Amino acid sequence: RNLFGYSLTAKDDISKGELITIEKLETTKPSGHGISPLHYQNIIGKKAIVEMKKGCFITEDMII
């Protein structure tokens, strides 16, 4: 099932302290490597506490 699911990733580079917007997110296979796209609304408006490169899977410990 993880093979066919998706996880949230950074669409572009996100700097430390930058607010996360919908335009900065995309979904990438497989699931289980980052936050589920079903929870994207909980990510919008949060700050990045680490620098994220394009394509990086976004996890709970990367945002505040």
Summary of the structure (lengths in Angstrom):
residues: 64
radius of gyration: 10.7
end to end distance: 29.0
largest distance: 33.9
contacts: 169
relative contact order: 0.34
helix: 23%
strand: 23%
